[in-house]
Amino acid sequence: MGSRSWQITTMMVIFFEIFFLLTDGARDASFGVNYNVTWGRDRILFFKRGLEVQLSLDHLSGSGFASKAYFGSGLFQMKIKLPDKDSSGVVTAFYLNTSVGGHDEVDFEFLGNKPGKPIVLQTNVFADGVGGREQKTRLWFDPTADFHYYKLLWNQHHIVFFVDDIPIRIHKNNKLKHDVSIRVLNKNGLKVIGYPKRPMQVVVSLWDGSAWATDGGQTKANWSNEPFKARFQDFNIDGCPSTPTASNMDCYSSRYWWNHKNYLQLDQRQLKAYEDARKAYMNYDYCTDRGRYPIPHPECT
């Protein structure tokens, strides 16, 4: 695992600058520029003049924040350092979400665990209220030891989930004419998942997921270890602003760099890194869970 993870990481570092063309001047926004505290205000601390934020969770409450604006496309990223020691039952979440006019959501959820056991990264996608598309990845590093980047690239063609600069999941917009057509299989009672199209907020939270997060809910949060603390950096947002009730039709236009041709699909090196990471580290995929879904969902075939 060590050799493979080194090869994958090295490969992706080589073309980091090719994939993410962010200007240096745009990478120093403090928390208050783009975000507001949404809950648990007394459990949030600010460091380095707002360039680093700590969320805390205890047996009474967690905490969270969200972007001031909604967005219709873009690159959304956060540097995160997860709670250490026994974090069983603790969920750290970084995601895009809206419930205005319907439920669209794109998730990173970090599921805490006992000491010595890996923290699991769960990803999920909701479109028009349809979800249940979980995938789980074992991280190839200790996410409690240092900050790592987690990124969502969202344009009209696909949503790509990145850990640092390694793509671990791709959700394609199969409604586009040049993509493979997928039809709803009504006879099987399955509904194909659509593509998130509503403007969404960036949301970050630290909360108690004891009911399900660790060992299917069998291992609860150990409150003798409270407060649990997660830290966050990089509050820049490279997105297309949009109102939550009316989509900005410009968000898929070429005026935004993430809509340019070279961002509409992964290149061969990125695809190789994606395939290697999934083969080595993905330990759950709803597409292969026949106990839960005896008949595969349409997008899985």
N, C-alpha and C positions, 0 to 999 in steps of 0.2 A: 504493500500500500504506500509506503514512504517513497519508493522510487517512482511509482506511477504518479503520485500527487505532485512530486517535484517536476516531472516532465510536463504535466498538464499546466501547472502554474507557470513554468518558464515559457511555455508556448504562448500562453495568453498575454503575458507581460510584453512579449515582443510586439504584438500588434494592438496594445492598449491605445496608443495614440492614434492609430488608424481608425479605430471604431468610435472612440469618444472624443469628438472635437470640441472640447470645452475651452473657452478662453480663460487665461489665468486671472484676469480682472474680475471674472464673474464668480470666483470660487472662494469668496471671503465674507459671505453674508452672515450676519449674526442671526440668532433665533428670531428676534422680533421683526425682522424684515419680511419674512414669509409665513411665520407661524404664530398661533395663539395657543395658550393653555386652554384645554377644554374641561378637564376635571382633575381632582386631586391636587389642587394648586399648592397646598401646604406640604405636599410630598415631592415637590420638584425643586431642584437646585440648579443654579446657573454658574458656569465657570468660564474663565478666559473671555470676559466681556461678552458673554452670550454665544461664544463659538462652541461651547460644549454644554450639554444639558444632562442632568441625571434624573431619571424617574425612579420612584420607590413604591414598593408594595408591602403592606402589612396586613394583619388579619381584619382590619377595618375597611381598608380601601386601597385601590391602586391609583394610577395616574395616567394622564395622556395629553397629547396635543394634536393639533391638526392645522393644515394649511389655511391661510386666510382666503385663498382663491380656489376655484374649481378649474379643471383643465380638461381639454379634449384630446390631447396627445402630448408626447414628450419623453424626456428621460428623467426618471425620478429615482433618486439615490439617497442613501443614508449610510454613514459609518456608524457601526453599532458594536458595543462591547457588552456581552450578555452577563446576567447574574452568575456569580461563581458558587462553589461549594455545592450543597444539596439544594437544587432548584426544582425538585419534583413538584409537579402541579402548576408551575409558574409559566405563563405564556407572555412572551415578548412579541409584539406584532408591529409590522410596518406594511401598510397596504394602501391601495386606492379604493375609494368607496363612494357610492351615492345611493340614496333611497328616494330621490326626487323623480317621480314619474315611473318608478320601477327600480329594481335592485340590481346594480352592476357592482362587481367587486373583483379585485385582483390582490391576492394575499401572499405575504411572507409571514409565517407564524413559527416561532422558535419554541419548541416544547421542551421544558426543563426536565432534568433527570437526576438520578442519584449520583453521588461521587463515583467516578470511575466508569460511568456509562455515558455514551455519547448523547449530546443534545441533538434532537432531530429537527430538521428544517422541513416544515410542511408548507406546500404551496397549493393554492386553490383558485378557481376562476368561477365567478357567477356572472350570468348574462340573462337579463329579463327574469331574474329571480330563480333561475335554474343553476344549481351548484352541484355539490357532491363529487367534484372532480379533483380529489386530493391526490397528491404525489408527495412522497417523503424521501428526503435525502440525508444520508449521514455526512456530516461535514468532515473534511479531511484535515482539520486543524482544530485547535482548542479555541472556540469563539468567546471564551471567558477571559482569555489571557491578554488579548489585544483587540484593537478596532479592526473591523473588516467591512468592506463595501458590499452592500446589497442593492441591486439596481433593477429597475423595470423600464424597458424600452417599449413604448406604445406608439404605433402608427397604424395606418389603415390596413396594413398587410399582416402584421403579427404583433404579439406581445412576447418579449423575451425576458426571462428571469436570469439574472446573473448573480453569482457569488464571486466577489471581487470582479475579475473580468472573464470568468468562465461561465458560459451559458449552460444552465442546468434544465431549462424547460422552454419550450416554444409553444405558444397557443396561436394557431393561424386563423385568419379570417377566411373561412371557407365559403363565404358568400360572394367573394370576388370572382369574377368570371374566369380568370386565368388559373384559379385554384381548383383542386379536385372538388367536384360537387358532392355534397353530403345531404341526403334526404332524411326526413324524420320517419322512423319505422313505427308507425302507429300500431301496427298489429302486434308488436312486441311490448307495447306500453312504454317505450323509451322515447325521450325527447332529446334531439340533438342540441348540444349547447351552442348558443349563438356567439356573438362577438360583442364585448362591452362597447357601447357606443355613446353612452350618456356621459356628460362632464362629471368628473370625479374629484374628490378631495384627497390629499395625502393625509393619512391618519397614522399615528404612532401611539402605542399604549403598552402598559405593563399591568397584568391582571391575573386573578386567581382562576386557573382552569383545572382545578382539582377534580372536577366531575368527569374529565375525559382526557386530559393532556398526557398523562404519564401512565403507562401500563393499562390503557383503556379506562382510567379513572380509579384503578385499584390502589395506586400510590398517590397520596394527597400531599399538599403543601405542608412542610414541617415548620410550623410557626415559631419554633424555638430559634430558627435562623433569621427571623425577620429583623429589620426590613431587607427585602430583596432589592437590589439596585442594578439598573441598566443605564449605560451611558451612550450618548449620541453626539455625533459631529457631522458637519457639512449640511448646512441648512439652505443651500442653493437649490433652486428649482428651475430646470430648463424645460418649461412647458408652454403650451398654447393656452392662454387664459380663455375661459368660457363661463357664461352664466349657468347655474345649475338647471334652469328651466328652459333654456334655449341654446342648442349647440352652436358653437362658432364654426361656420362652414369653412373657415380658413385653416382649421386645425389639421386638415389633411393636405394642405397645399405645399408647394415646393419652397415657399418662403421660409419654412422651418427645416433645418438641416437633417432631422431624423426622418423626414419624408423623402429625402433624395434617394436615388436609385441604389446606391451602395449600402443603404440601411434597410432595404425592403426584404432582404434575406441574408442569412449568414453565408460567408464565403467558405471555401473548402477547408481551410485551417480551423475556422470557428466550428464548423460542423464536426470535424474530427475531435476537437476538444469536447464538444457537447456529447458526442457518442461515447467517448472514453469516460467522461464524468458520470454519465448515467449508468454505464455498464459497471463501473467500480463502486458507485456510492448510492445509487437509488435503491431503496429497500421496500418501497411500496408504490404501486401504480394502480389506480382504480380501474384502468383498462384490463388488467390481468387478474382482478379480484373476482373470481367466479363464485365464491361464496356469497358475496354481496350483490354482484350483478351476474347471474347465470348466463344472461345474454349480453354480450358486449354492447356498449353504447355505440351509436353510429359513427362518431368521430374516431373510434378506436379501431375500426376495420378498414 
